[in-house]
Amino acid sequence: MTKFLSKKKNWFEHLAEGVSDIFWGTKSARISSESMQINNENLIEYYERRDSIQQQMEAGKMQLQALMQQRNFEFQYEQSHLNRHFQGQQGELNRELQAELAIINSLFQAQEGKLNRESQAELAGLNRKFQAQEGKLNRELQTELARLNREFQAKEGKLNRENAVQLEIFRAKLQIFLQEKQKDLQFQLKEIDVALARELKAIDLQNNLTVIRQQRRLNNWPLTLDDEQIKEIIKSDNLLILFVPPILKYDRAGAGANNPPNTFPDIEQGLYRRLRAFLEKYKQSGRKVDFLTGWTTKALSGEGAFKTIFSGLKSKPMLVINAIVERTYYHLEYSYWSQNFAEPYIDSLPKEEPLSWLDLLYFAAKKRLLKWEAQRNQEKIETGTTEEFDGDWGGEVVNKFLADLQLIKRENRLLERGQDPNNLPNLNYTVLDSDKETFSRLIAIQICLLIGRTADEYFLLDVPPQERQRPLLPELLPNLLEEIPSEHREKIIEYIVGFYQSLYQQLEEEESAWVPEMLIDLASSLIHLDNKFWAKEQIEKSVESWLLMRGIKSLEQVSNLEMMKYVLAPGDDEYLDRLNQCIPLLGRENYVVPAETLLNTWRKLKIKGYIRVDKHGVNPAIIRARRTRLTYGASCSEPFDELIDPESKKFWAKDVGRYQCDDRFYTLVTIGDSVPVNKEIVVQYTQIEAEGKSMYFEFYATSKKEVRYIDEKGLEKIGEMTVEMPSTEGGVNRVVDLFCYFGDTEIKVKAVDRTSGSSCKRVLRFLSHY
């Protein structure tokens, strides 16, 4: 086991603490730079939109009050009508009773004198008849009163239920409307910021070239790029990673500029290989990054070199990393900026106590020696001798290794006494190529963490909303940190998670309506870590935020199907599907009660049919427009442009008398466009063959905004069709109208030949992330 001096930090402690600096360094710079980019026009537009939303909310409140007042008036009218009807029937029965009594009484009085002398039995009979009649009338009256009372209570309850249901539905619809409007507004503001940054980039291009040419004349420009290469770099929105290795083999200032120690390993190509492999994972996941190694001399370094590059490429998002070796010490200088930075952020690692690259190289050698010693000892246990084992290695090598092992023991004894082993004379281990490879891998870990953290920040904060990507580095950490001791690995991960939480908090302040979706994004990244606590925490916060936005404050309400059927809508399926995908990855031991309860309620409502969905998982009846997440287009041929189009696509169209370019892409809708449901898009195609009797169409989708050819990387074919053109009358002047309908749950296309009336229809599939 390799020991370290207790008061002196080893390389792994430097790496762990350095991660804190890497992952927290640029935050203040970003905040200050972003505050300098705020302009009055955006603020005015934002306040106007905010006032518009507030007016809509006030209108909604007035509609709610009007509805409640109308329902109260209807209820009061119905109640008074029932009371009048009841009182009328009661009065009529009373009058009938009084009339009947009056008649009997008059008969009784008229006959009283005459019947007074008659038998008491006759009088008793009459009394019995009177009492029977009175009881019957009373029973009939009570029955009628009970019936009227039941009818009144039933109508009263029905009115109350109808009012409550209408109020709940109105509240739910109003809440959904306000959230969608807020999301659209925040989305549009981000698009405005990005569009403005791109316009400024185009304006600054010529100024940047002028600055770069001047720096070249002064011999201060550190990059091997000509004007055309610089133009291409600036035009691209890709994040540019520029890495300068510890030693340049071909330094324009000569060997003296490098001035490395003789024993420093030659790891330049190994570092390039590992960094390119790391960045390839970003490219494969759809993140646009470029890797550049064109540094001319180590004589140019530090803040001066970084600011020189910034002066010429400040509109280009860029991370510059310069690895510096001085005697036995090693550190990184780095600078980062994006379109919104007024000044480059410049820092170094480690910040204070220097890091000995020699200690790290010897750590690799010691690790290999201890493994070799364990194998040799095992051989001795199994065979009783190491003669064959030593013979395979050779006597000279074995003697060197044994001497190195004695040196390790001397170091450990000094460490136990609290003394620094670096003071030992002749502290010189045998270093093999495998040790240099291990050394290169450990150095690359620190650089990869810096690159990954910067790339994730850029693709989360500095790109248009429709191009935003969740952090990728957490998914790569288990393999990247495999060689780091567990106690240091956990500390590094803790710093990284804290950094990403701060990035999402910054987004939450700017786009509060998207908080639940953002937290699910973060959880989807952190769920790949061994410790699932980090992802569980984000999922809990996401569900809590999602429920609060809908006025749900308790699990009892979430379990109430009667209430939740008015809260959940088909548009919530996307969020709930993502939540449903995350939960199983947490494992049974990380049960998230609010999330499970919400998902169970969602499933039950679907089974009972309260949430109606079509095969695409959305309710078409409530969709008015869609914002496309991809660019869609059709194949075509266009006149050949000698300055742009490649010769391989050039063909002669004899009937129109010109060269055409094959495999051209005609854009129908562009990524980010808001397309109303069933809006008709019409494109006119003309025949280039006078005798042609058909026209063939291919349809493609891509995440790219600008496309010229259908065979470019990143395009996916989604359909094709052929329209027959049986009549050749008109030759090359014949026209085919292509009708396209976007915005619904599918794409509908129809081609019509104007000459013959022949037509063809197709239904194309949306890609899953449309």
C-alpha positions in Angstrom: 0.0 0.0 0.0 1.3 3.4 -0.9 1.4 5.9 2.0 1.5 9.7 1.9 2.8 12.3 4.3 -0.1 13.4 6.5 0.7 17.2 6.3 1.3 17.1 2.6 -1.5 16.7 0.0 -1.2 13.8 -2.5 -2.2 14.0 -6.1 -5.7 12.6 -5.4 -6.4 15.3 -2.7 -5.2 17.9 -5.3 -7.6 16.4 -7.8 -10.6 16.4 -5.4 -10.0 19.9 -4.2 -9.2 21.0 -7.8 -12.6 19.8 -8.9 -14.2 22.3 -6.5 -12.3 25.1 -8.3 -13.1 23.6 -11.7 -16.8 23.3 -11.0 -17.3 26.6 -9.2 -14.8 29.0 -10.8 -16.8 30.4 -13.7 -20.1 30.9 -11.9 -19.4 34.5 -10.7 -17.8 35.4 -14.1 -20.9 34.2 -15.9 -23.3 36.0 -13.6 -21.4 39.3 -13.9 -20.9 39.0 -17.7 -24.6 38.1 -18.2 -25.7 41.1 -16.2 -23.6 43.3 -18.6 -25.5 41.9 -21.6 -29.0 42.9 -20.5 -30.4 45.6 -22.9 -33.4 47.8 -22.5 -35.2 46.5 -25.6 -35.4 42.9 -24.2 -36.5 44.3 -20.8 -39.3 46.4 -22.5 -40.4 43.4 -24.5 -40.4 41.2 -21.4 -42.4 43.7 -19.4 -44.9 44.1 -22.3 -45.4 40.3 -22.4 -45.6 40.1 -18.7 -48.4 42.8 -18.6 -50.2 40.9 -21.4 -50.1 37.7 -19.3 -51.3 39.7 -16.2 -54.2 41.1 -18.3 -55.2 37.7 -19.4 -55.1 36.5 -15.8 -57.3 39.4 -14.8 -59.7 38.6 -17.6 -59.8 35.0 -16.4 -60.6 36.1 -12.8 -63.4 38.3 -14.1 -64.9 35.4 -16.1 -64.7 33.2 -13.0 -66.5 35.9 -10.9 -69.2 36.3 -13.6 -69.8 32.6 -13.8 -70.1 32.3 -10.0 -72.5 35.3 -9.9 -74.6 33.8 -12.7 -74.8 30.4 -10.9 -75.9 32.1 -7.6 -78.6 34.0 -9.4 -79.9 30.8 -11.1 -79.9 29.0 -7.7 -81.8 31.8 -5.9 -84.4 32.0 -8.7 -85.0 28.2 -8.6 -85.2 28.2 -4.8 -87.8 31.1 -4.7 -89.8 29.3 -7.5 -90.0 26.1 -5.5 -91.0 28.0 -2.3 -93.8 29.8 -4.1 -95.1 26.5 -5.6 -95.0 24.8 -2.2 -96.8 27.7 -0.5 -99.5 27.7 -3.3 -100.2 24.0 -2.9 -100.3 24.3 0.9 -102.8 27.2 0.7 -105.0 25.4 -1.8 -105.2 22.3 0.5 -106.0 24.5 3.5 -108.8 26.3 1.6 -110.3 22.9 0.5 -110.2 21.7 4.1 -111.8 24.9 5.4 -114.5 24.7 2.8 -115.3 21.1 3.6 -115.4 21.9 7.3 -117.6 24.8 6.8 -120.1 22.7 4.8 -120.2 20.0 7.4 -120.6 22.5 10.2 -123.5 24.3 8.5 -125.3 21.0 7.9 -124.6 20.0 11.5 -126.1 23.3 12.8 -129.0 23.2 10.5 -129.9 19.7 11.6 -128.8 20.2 15.2 -132.3 21.2 16.5 -133.9 18.6 14.4 -131.4 15.8 15.3 -130.9 16.9 18.9 -133.5 14.5 20.0 -132.3 11.8 17.7 -130.2 9.0 18.8 -126.7 9.6 20.2 -125.6 6.7 18.0 -126.3 8.8 14.9 -124.2 11.7 16.3 -121.3 9.3 17.1 -121.5 7.9 13.5 -121.1 11.4 12.1 -118.2 12.1 14.4 -116.4 9.0 13.2 -116.9 9.9 9.6 -115.5 13.4 10.2 -112.4 12.1 12.0 -111.8 9.6 9.2 -112.0 12.3 6.5 -109.7 14.6 8.5 -107.1 11.9 9.0 -107.1 11.0 5.3 -106.6 14.7 4.3 -103.8 15.1 6.8 -102.0 12.0 5.5 -102.3 13.2 1.9 -101.0 16.6 2.9 -97.9 15.2 4.7 -97.1 12.9 1.7 -97.3 15.9 -0.7 -95.1 18.0 1.6 -92.5 15.2 1.8 -92.4 14.8 -2.0 -92.0 18.5 -2.6 -89.2 18.6 0.0 -87.3 15.7 -1.7 -87.6 17.4 -5.1 -86.3 20.7 -3.6 -83.3 19.0 -2.0 -82.4 17.0 -5.1 -82.5 20.2 -7.3 -80.5 22.1 -4.7 -77.8 19.3 -4.6 -77.6 19.1 -8.4 -77.1 22.8 -8.7 -74.3 22.8 -6.1 -72.5 19.8 -7.8 -72.7 21.4 -11.2 -71.3 24.7 -9.8 -68.4 22.9 -8.1 -67.5 20.8 -11.2 -67.6 23.9 -13.4 -65.4 25.8 -11.0 -62.8 23.0 -10.8 -62.7 22.6 -14.6 -62.3 26.3 -15.0 -59.5 26.5 -12.5 -57.7 23.5 -14.1 -58.0 25.0 -17.6 -56.9 28.4 -16.4 -53.8 27.0 -14.6 -52.8 25.0 -17.7 -53.3 28.0 -19.9 -51.2 30.3 -17.7 -48.3 27.7 -17.5 -48.2 27.2 -21.3 -48.2 30.9 -21.9 -45.4 31.4 -19.3 -43.4 28.6 -21.0 -43.8 30.1 -24.4 -42.7 33.5 -23.2 -39.6 32.2 -21.5 -38.8 30.1 -24.6 -39.1 33.1 -26.9 -37.0 35.3 -24.7 -34.2 32.7 -24.9 -34.5 32.6 -28.7 -34.2 36.4 -28.9 -31.0 36.3 -26.8 -29.4 33.6 -29.0 -30.4 35.4 -32.2 -28.9 38.6 -31.0 -25.7 36.9 -30.0 -25.5 35.3 -33.5 -26.0 38.7 -35.2 -23.3 40.3 -33.1 -21.0 37.4 -34.0 -21.5 38.1 -37.7 -20.8 41.8 -37.2 -17.6 41.1 -35.2 -16.1 38.7 -37.8 -14.2 41.3 -39.8 -13.0 43.1 -36.7 -11.8 39.8 -35.3 -9.8 39.0 -38.4 -8.2 42.5 -38.3 -7.2 41.9 -34.6 -5.7 38.5 -35.4 -3.7 39.8 -38.4 -2.3 42.5 -36.2 -1.3 40.1 -33.5 0.4 37.9 -36.1 2.5 40.8 -37.2 3.5 41.4 -33.6 4.4 37.7 -33.3 1.9 37.4 -30.4 -0.7 35.1 -32.0 -0.2 31.6 -30.5 -2.4 29.5 -32.9 -1.5 27.9 -36.3 -4.7 29.0 -38.1 -5.0 31.0 -41.3 -7.8 33.4 -42.1 -10.1 30.9 -43.8 -9.8 28.4 -40.9 -10.6 31.2 -38.5 -13.7 32.2 -40.6 -15.0 28.6 -40.5 -14.4 28.4 -36.7 -16.2 31.6 -36.0 -19.2 30.7 -38.2 -19.7 27.5 -36.3 -21.6 27.4 -33.0 -19.6 24.4 -31.9 -17.8 24.6 -28.6 -14.1 24.7 -29.3 -11.6 22.9 -27.0 -8.0 23.9 -27.4 -5.5 21.9 -25.5 -1.8 22.6 -25.1 0.3 19.6 -23.9 3.0 19.9 -21.3 5.7 19.7 -24.0 5.4 20.7 -27.7 7.6 18.6 -30.0 7.7 21.3 -32.6 8.0 24.7 -30.8 8.5 27.7 -33.1 10.5 29.4 -30.4 12.9 26.5 -30.2 13.7 23.9 -27.5 14.4 26.6 -24.9 10.8 27.6 -24.8 9.7 24.2 -23.5 12.6 23.7 -21.2 11.2 20.5 -19.6 13.1 18.3 -17.2 14.8 15.4 -18.8 12.8 12.8 -17.0 9.3 14.2 -17.9 7.5 11.5 -19.9 6.6 12.0 -23.5 2.8 11.8 -23.1 1.7 14.3 -25.8 0.1 11.8 -28.2 -1.4 9.8 -25.4 -3.1 12.8 -23.9 -4.4 13.8 -27.4 -5.8 10.2 -27.9 -7.5 10.1 -24.5 -9.1 13.6 -24.8 -10.3 12.9 -28.3 -11.9 9.6 -27.1 -13.6 11.5 -24.2 -14.9 14.2 -26.6 -16.1 11.6 -29.0 -18.7 10.5 -26.4 -20.0 14.1 -26.5 -20.2 14.1 -30.3 -22.0 10.8 -30.3 -24.6 12.1 -28.0 -25.4 15.0 -30.3 -23.3 17.7 -28.6 -21.3 19.8 -31.1 -17.7 20.1 -29.9 -14.4 20.6 -31.8 -11.0 19.6 -30.6 -8.0 21.8 -31.6 -4.2 21.3 -30.9 -2.6 24.1 -33.0 -0.5 25.9 -30.3 2.7 27.3 -31.8 5.0 27.9 -28.8 5.1 27.5 -25.0 6.8 30.9 -24.9 3.3 32.3 -25.2 1.2 31.4 -22.1 -0.7 32.7 -19.2 -3.2 35.6 -19.2 -1.5 37.4 -22.0 -1.9 34.5 -24.4 -5.5 33.9 -23.3 -6.6 37.5 -23.7 -4.9 37.7 -27.1 -7.0 34.7 -28.3 -10.1 36.2 -26.7 -9.5 39.5 -28.6 -9.7 37.7 -31.9 -12.2 34.9 -31.1 -14.4 36.4 -28.4 -17.6 35.5 -30.3 -16.6 31.8 -30.4 -17.4 29.7 -27.3 -14.0 28.3 -26.3 -12.1 26.5 -23.6 -8.3 26.8 -23.7 -6.2 24.5 -21.5 -2.4 24.9 -21.2 -0.5 22.2 -19.2 2.6 23.7 -17.7 5.7 21.8 -16.4 8.3 23.6 -14.2 11.1 21.5 -12.8 9.2 18.7 -10.9 5.9 20.7 -10.6 2.9 20.6 -12.9 -0.2 22.7 -13.1 -3.0 23.7 -15.6 -3.7 27.2 -16.8 -7.1 27.5 -18.5 -9.5 30.1 -19.8 -13.2 29.9 -20.8 -15.6 32.2 -22.5 -18.9 32.0 -24.5 -20.9 34.6 -26.4 -22.1 36.3 -23.3 -18.7 36.9 -21.6 -17.4 40.4 -21.6 -14.0 39.1 -20.4 -12.5 35.6 -20.4 -12.5 33.6 -17.2 -8.9 32.7 -16.4 -7.7 30.4 -13.6 -5.2 27.7 -12.8 -5.1 24.3 -11.0 -4.0 23.8 -8.4 -4.4 27.3 -7.1 -1.9 27.4 -4.2 0.2 24.4 -3.2 2.1 23.0 -6.3 1.6 19.5 -7.5 4.6 17.3 -8.1 4.3 15.4 -11.4 7.3 13.3 -10.3 5.3 12.1 -7.3 2.4 11.1 -9.6 4.8 9.2 -11.9 6.4 7.4 -9.0 2.9 6.6 -7.7 2.3 4.8 -10.9 5.6 3.0 -10.6 4.9 2.0 -7.0 1.5 0.7 -7.8 3.0 -1.5 -10.5 5.9 -2.7 -8.2 3.5 -3.7 -5.4 1.4 -5.7 -7.8 4.6 -7.4 -9.1 5.7 -8.2 -5.6 2.3 -9.7 -4.8 2.6 -11.9 -7.9 6.2 -13.0 -6.9 5.1 -13.9 -3.4 2.2 -15.9 -4.7 4.6 -17.8 -6.9 6.8 -18.6 -3.9 3.8 -19.8 -1.9 2.6 -22.1 -4.7 6.0 -23.5 -5.8 8.3 -22.9 -2.9 10.7 -20.9 -5.1 10.8 -17.8 -7.3 13.5 -19.1 -9.6 11.3 -19.6 -12.7 9.4 -16.3 -12.0 12.7 -14.4 -11.7 14.1 -16.1 -14.8 11.1 -14.9 -16.9 11.8 -11.3 -15.9 15.6 -11.5 -16.1 18.1 -11.1 -13.3 18.9 -7.4 -14.0 15.2 -6.4 -14.0 14.4 -8.4 -10.8 17.3 -6.7 -9.0 16.0 -3.3 -10.0 12.5 -4.1 -8.9 13.7 -5.5 -5.6 15.8 -2.3 -5.0 12.8 -0.2 -5.8 10.7 -2.2 -3.3 13.3 -1.5 -0.6 13.1 2.2 -1.5 9.3 2.0 -1.0 9.8 0.5 2.5 12.3 3.2 3.4 9.7 5.8 2.3 7.0 4.2 4.4 9.3 4.2 7.5 10.0 7.9 7.1 6.3 8.6 6.6 5.4 6.7 9.8 7.9 9.0 11.6 6.3 12.1 9.9 9.3 12.8 7.8 9.3 13.8 4.1 10.7 10.9 1.9 11.6 13.4 -0.9 14.6 14.3 1.2 16.1 10.8 0.6 19.2 10.8 -1.5 19.0 8.8 -4.8 15.2 8.7 -4.8 15.0 7.4 -8.3 12.5 4.6 -9.3 12.7 2.5 -12.4 10.0 3.9 -14.7 8.5 1.6 -17.4 6.4 2.5 -20.4 3.4 1.1 -18.5 4.0 3.5 -15.7 4.0 6.4 -18.2 0.7 5.2 -19.6 -0.8 5.1 -16.1 0.7 8.6 -15.5 -0.9 9.8 -18.7 -4.3 8.4 -17.7 -4.3 10.1 -14.3 -3.3 13.4 -15.9 -6.1 13.0 -18.5 -8.7 12.5 -15.7 -8.2 16.0 -14.4 -8.3 17.5 -17.9 -11.4 15.5 -18.8 -13.2 16.7 -15.7 -12.5 20.3 -16.7 -13.6 19.7 -20.3 -16.8 17.8 -19.3 -17.8 20.4 -16.8 -17.3 23.3 -19.4 -19.1 21.4 -22.2 -22.1 20.6 -19.9 -22.4 24.2 -18.8 -22.2 25.5 -22.4 -24.9 23.1 -23.7 -27.1 23.9 -20.8 -26.9 27.6 -20.5 -25.4 29.1 -23.7 -27.3 27.4 -26.6 -30.9 28.0 -27.9 -33.5 26.3 -25.8 -34.4 23.8 -28.5 -30.7 22.7 -28.7 -30.3 22.4 -24.9 -28.7 19.2 -23.6 -28.7 17.8 -20.1 -25.3 17.1 -18.4 -23.4 14.2 -19.8 -20.4 14.1 -17.5 -22.3 12.3 -14.6 -23.0 9.4 -17.0 -19.2 9.1 -17.8 -17.9 9.5 -14.2 -18.1 5.8 -13.2 -15.6 4.8 -15.9 -13.6 8.1 -15.8 -12.9 7.8 -12.0 -12.4 4.1 -11.9 -8.7 4.4 -10.9 -9.4 7.0 -8.2 -9.5 5.7 -4.6 -13.1 5.6 -3.3 -12.7 8.1 -0.5 -11.5 10.8 -3.0 -14.0 9.6 -5.7 -17.0 10.4 -3.5 -15.7 13.9 -2.7 -15.2 14.6 -6.4 -18.7 13.5 -7.2 -20.1 15.6 -4.3 -18.5 18.7 -5.8 -19.7 17.9 -9.3 -23.3 17.4 -8.2 -23.3 20.6 -6.2 -22.1 22.4 -9.3 -24.8 21.1 -11.6 -27.5 21.9 -8.9 -26.3 25.5 -9.0 -26.5 25.6 -12.9 -30.1 24.4 -12.7 -31.0 26.9 -10.0 -29.7 29.6 -12.3 -32.0 28.3 -15.0 -34.9 28.0 -12.6 -34.7 31.7 -11.8 -34.9 32.6 -15.6 -37.4 29.9 -16.6 -39.5 29.1 -13.5 -42.3 27.5 -15.5 -40.0 24.7 -16.6 -38.7 23.7 -13.1 -40.2 20.2 -13.0 -38.8 19.3 -16.4 -35.4 20.7 -15.5 -35.1 18.7 -12.3 -36.1 15.5 -14.2 -33.3 16.3 -16.7 -30.8 16.6 -13.9 -32.1 13.4 -12.2 -31.7 11.6 -15.6 -28.0 12.5 -15.6 -27.3 11.8 -11.9 -29.1 8.4 -12.0 -26.0 6.8 -13.7 -24.0 7.4 -10.5 -23.5 4.5 -8.0 -25.0 6.6 -5.2 -28.7 7.0 -6.3 -29.4 9.5 -3.5 -28.5 12.4 -5.8 -31.0 11.5 -8.4 -33.7 10.6 -5.9 -33.3 14.1 -4.3 -33.9 15.8 -7.7 -36.9 13.6 -8.5 -38.6 14.4 -5.1 -38.1 18.1 -5.8 -39.4 17.8 -9.4 -42.6 16.1 -8.3 -43.2 18.5 -5.4 -42.8 21.4 -7.8 -45.0 19.9 -10.5 -47.8 19.3 -7.9 -47.6 22.8 -6.4 -47.9 24.4 -9.8 -51.3 22.6 -10.0 -52.4 23.6 -6.5 -51.9 20.1 -5.0 -50.4 20.2 -1.5 -51.0 16.7 0.0 -50.7 13.0 -1.0 -54.4 12.6 -0.1 -55.2 14.9 -2.9 -52.9 13.1 -5.3 -54.7 9.8 -4.5 -58.2 11.4 -5.0 -59.2 10.3 -8.5 -62.2 12.5 -8.6 -60.0 15.6 -8.0 -57.0 14.5 -10.1 -59.1 13.8 -13.2 -59.5 17.5 -13.5 -55.8 18.2 -12.8 -54.1 15.7 -15.1 -54.4 16.4 -18.8 -53.0 14.5 -21.9 -50.3 17.2 -22.3 -48.8 15.9 -19.0 -47.9 12.5 -20.5 -44.4 13.6 -21.6 -43.4 14.6 -18.1 -45.0 11.6 -16.5 -43.5 9.2 -19.0 -40.0 10.6 -18.2 -40.7 10.2 -14.5 -41.9 6.7 -15.1 -38.6 5.9 -16.8 -36.5 7.2 -14.0 -38.2 5.5 -11.0 -37.2 1.9 -11.9 -33.5 3.0 -12.2 -33.5 4.2 -8.6 -34.0 0.7 -7.3 -36.5 -0.6 -4.7 -34.5 0.8 -1.8 -35.0 4.3 -3.1 -38.8 4.4 -3.1 -40.1 8.0 -3.8 -43.6 8.0 -2.3 -45.0 11.2 -4.0 -43.7 10.1 -7.4 -45.1 6.5 -7.1 -48.5 7.9 -5.8 -48.7 10.3 -8.8 -47.8 7.6 -11.3 -50.4 5.2 -9.8 -53.1 7.9 -10.0 -52.1 8.6 -13.6 -52.3 4.9 -14.6 -55.7 4.5 -12.9 -57.2 7.5 -14.7 -56.0 6.2 -18.0 -57.6 2.8 -17.3 -60.9 4.4 -16.4 -60.8 6.5 -19.5 -60.6 9.9 -17.8 -57.5 10.9 -19.8 -58.2 10.3 -23.5 -55.1 9.8 -25.6 -54.4 8.8 -29.1 -51.7 6.5 -30.3 -49.2 9.3 -30.1 -49.9 10.0 -26.4 -51.5 13.4 -26.9 -55.0 14.8 -27.1 -55.3 16.4 -30.5 -58.4 18.3 -29.5 -56.5 20.6 -27.1 -53.6 21.3 -29.5 -53.6 24.5 -31.5 -50.0 24.6 -32.6 -46.7 22.7 -32.2 -43.2 24.0 -32.0 -41.1 21.7 -34.1 -38.0 20.1 -32.5 -36.6 19.1 -35.9 -36.2 20.4 -39.4 -38.3 18.7 -42.0 -37.7 18.8 -45.8 -38.0 17.1 -49.2 -35.6 16.1 -51.9 -35.2 18.2 -55.0 -32.8 19.3 -57.7 -31.6 22.9 -58.1 -29.5 24.7 -60.7 -25.8 23.8 -60.0 -23.7 26.5 -58.1 -20.1 26.2 -59.2 -18.9 28.0 -56.0 -20.7 25.8 -53.6 -21.9 22.5 -55.0 -19.5 19.5 -55.4 -18.8 18.0 -58.8 -20.1 14.6 -57.7 -23.7 16.0 -57.6 -23.5 17.8 -61.0 -25.6 16.5 -63.9 -26.7 17.9 -67.3 -30.4 18.4 -67.7 -30.7 18.6 -71.5 -34.4 19.5 -71.7 -33.9 22.7 -69.6 -30.4 23.3 -71.0 -28.4 23.7 -67.8 -26.5 21.8 -65.1 -28.5 20.7 -62.1 -27.4 19.8 -58.6 -28.8 16.4 -57.4 -29.8 15.5 -53.8 -30.7 19.0 -52.8 -32.7 19.5 -49.6 -35.8 21.8 -49.7 -36.8 23.0 -46.2 -40.5 22.7 -45.3 -40.3 23.7 -41.6 -37.3 24.6 -39.5 -36.4 23.5 -36.0 -38.1 25.8 -33.5 -40.8 27.0 -35.8 -44.4 27.3 -34.4 -46.7 25.4 -36.8 -50.5 25.8 -36.4 -52.4 22.5 -36.6 -53.3 21.6 -40.2 -51.6 24.7 -41.7 -51.1 24.1 -45.4 -47.6 24.5 -46.9 -47.5 24.4 -50.7 -44.4 24.0 -52.8 -44.3 24.0 -56.6 -42.0 21.5 -58.4 -41.4 21.7 -62.2 -40.5 18.8 -64.4 -36.9 18.9 -65.9 -37.6 16.0 -68.4 -39.9 16.9 -71.2 -41.1 13.3 -71.6 -41.0 12.5 -67.9 -44.1 10.6 -66.7 -43.6 10.6 -62.9 -42.0 12.7 -60.2 -40.4 11.1 -57.1 -40.2 12.7 -53.6 -38.2 11.7 -50.5 -38.8 13.3 -47.1 -36.2 13.8 -44.4 -35.9 15.0 -40.8 -32.8 16.3 -38.9 -31.9 18.2 -35.8 -29.8 20.6 -37.9 -31.1 24.1 -38.6 -29.4 24.6 -42.0 -29.2 21.7 -44.5 -28.2 21.7 -48.2 -28.0 18.1 -49.2 -30.1 15.0 -48.3 -27.1 12.8 -47.8 -25.5 15.0 -45.1 -24.7 13.4 -41.8 -27.6 13.6 -39.2 -30.5 13.3 -41.7 -33.1 10.5 -41.4 -35.4 9.4 -44.2 -39.1 9.4 -43.0 -41.0 8.6 -46.2 -41.2 8.7 -50.0 -43.9 8.8 -52.7 -44.2 9.0 -56.5 -46.9 11.0 -58.4 -47.7 9.8 -62.0 -47.7 12.4 -64.8 -49.3 10.5 -67.7 -49.7 13.5 -70.0 -46.5 15.0 -71.4 -48.3 18.1 -72.8 -46.3 21.1 -71.7 -43.0 19.4 -71.4 -40.7 21.0 -68.8 -43.4 23.6 -68.0 -45.5 21.0 -66.2 -46.0 21.8 -62.5 -46.6 19.5 -59.5 -48.0 21.1 -56.4 -46.8 19.5 -53.1 -49.2 20.1 -50.2 -47.8 19.5 -46.7 -49.8 19.6 -43.4 -47.8 19.9 -40.2 -48.7 20.4 -36.5 -51.0 17.4 -36.0 -49.9 14.1 -34.6 -48.7 13.1 -38.1 -47.4 14.7 -41.3 -49.7 14.5 -44.3 -48.4 15.1 -47.8 -50.2 15.2 -51.2 -48.7 15.8 -54.7 -51.0 16.9 -57.6 -50.0 17.0 -61.3 -51.7 20.2 -62.6 -51.8 18.9 -66.2 -53.5 15.5 -65.7 -55.0 15.9 -62.2 -53.1 12.8 -61.1 -52.4 12.8 -57.4 -50.7 10.8 -54.6 -51.1 11.0 -50.8 -48.9 9.8 -48.0 -48.9 10.0 -44.2 -45.4 10.4 -42.8 -44.2 9.5 -39.3 -42.9 12.1 -36.8 -39.6 11.1 -35.2 -40.0 10.2 -31.5 -38.4 13.5 -30.3 -40.6 15.7 -32.6 
